[in-house]
Amino acid sequence: MVSKEKFERELLEIFRGLIRIDTSNPPGNEIVAAEYVRGVLEREGIPAKVFESAPGRGSVVARLKGDGTMPPLLLLSHLDVVPVEAERWSVDAFAAEMKDNYIWGRGTLDIKNMGAMEIMALILAKREGLKLKRDVILAATADEEAGGTYGIRSLIENHFDEIKAEYAINEGGIGIVEDGRKAIFCQCAEKGICWIEITIRGEGGHGSLPSAANPVVLAGQVISRIGEHVFPVMKTPVTKKLLIGAEKMGFLPKGVKAADVFSSGKKLRLEGSRVGKRINAWLRHTATPTFVKAGTKINVIPMEAKISVDCRILPGMEPGEMLDIVKGLVGQLDAEYEILQRKPGSESKIDTELWTVLEKCAREIEPELGFFPYLSAGGTDSGFLREKGVVCYGFDPTIVSWEEQDTVHGIDERISVQNMVNGTRMLYRVIEQFCA
């Protein structure tokens, strides 16, 4: 193994190089980052291919060959990031500034950190000459933040043989430290997506002549009904283990026990705490109005108003079922509905060799670590791979505080150097123990 100093220096060079490439989506322009990753890997003798699904929308795939006695393992991440409100940041979001033993920048937690860890772990496996029984495939994709059309979905539709694997390790899990207690919640399931646009029609006219059929007023009523609707708690084997794990680690709000949550039906709402709002999302279907469009002039009542609703559905519910619930909340108004994007929830079994290896390798680095299954409220590229039969786990070996976790898609996103080092060591150990 290379020296600790050289390992850390190379890892951070790769990582900071990725952060400095602005892949804000839209427009993405991930081709620049894909070519960067290909260059890093090919300098190490690891062949890599860049696939450009549309102008500027690039994904990169590399493969470290094994002897083929076992099916491949896929290491997955994405290259695009969400846009930045630059004026609200205390640093340049694309400078990869080092400050207080942290690297600051957009993508440091979502998810260029994991991309750099996977790249470095693959490089170490090559340098160490591991005798692999499985191919190890690395894929860093475009467009994950906007649904994956130009990234994972294009790879599956056009180049699936390049990424076909028995197992995949991806983003989606979370590692948390609170009052010295550390845990990794490893994602084995995720909610599906049902994005709905509702068009409310009514009576237009002059703004000086109020009307009960004003579409803007009607839209406000609909928004209130949808926003105030509370779905019942859904108890599944994964959510049960998730809540019991959170209780064991002391992560639940004060005075709340896992049994209280499951017995509460619709009554228990915990938005008042960082973990509480997440529990609500983990255990229920949700429907959240996010966007309203109506009118062109202040003195004109428009003929229609459009509402966008971000619905997240637990595995087992189909998008059409959620649409029926939303229609029921809208009621008898003159309305049209369009599902803008749909993807069912997905789940992978956890009684596998890889799950056992992930837990073992994580605890080799963090001996007192809690390790629990997790259902993520947000979607990832794993959902598309599960549809193809790939067992996917969201194993992000980054362990942060709730405050740091809240910088994801937010302001002053950052990660500690120690997290980068420990996470890469975990992933290398996974390759060593599962693939060699």
Protein Blocks (a to p, Z undefined) as FASTA:
>chain_A
ZZfklmmmmmmmmmmmmmmpccbdcehjmmmmmmmmmmmmmmnopacddddfbghiacdd
dddddehlaccddddddfbdcdddfklpcbdfklopaeehiacdehklocklmmmmmmmm
mmmmmmnopacfbdcdddddehklnnommmmmmmmmmmmmmmgcfbdcdehiacddeehi
acddddfbdcddddddddddddeddfklccfklmklmmmmmmmmmmmpccdddddfklmm
mmmmmmmnopacehiafklmmmnommpccklpmklmmmmmmmpccdddfbdcedjbfkbc
cfbdcddddddddehiafklmmmmmmmmnomadcddddfbdcddddddfbbfklmmmmmm
mmmmmmmbccdddddfbdcfklmmmmnopacddddfbdcdfklmmmgopahiacdfklmm
mmmmmmmmmmmmmmZZ
